[in-house]
Amino acid sequence: MNIFRLAGDMTHLVSILVLLLKIYATKSCSGVSRKTQELYAIVFLARYLDLFTDFISVYNSFMKVVFIASSLAIVWCMRVHPM
């Protein structure tokens, strides 16, 4: 396991959690661009298409699923369930 990859993944995960907590705590998405979040979701979906064809490790597969799910959750919060 590369320590820099782990640090990068954990930092990214914390930033996603902070954003989701901000949206739920303030009941508002002000200051967050919906278009940018939709583009993040598209990028993660396109980048991680190999999830179904290539297995590298459990950690790698788990993080791919978490990043896809969290980006879709943010878009859902902003688009389908506006607060």
PyMOL commands that set and color helices and strands:
alter all, ss='L'
color gray80, all
select helices_A, chain A and resi 3-26+34-47+49-52+58-79
alter helices_A, ss='H'
color red, helices_A
deselect
rebuild
show_as cartoon
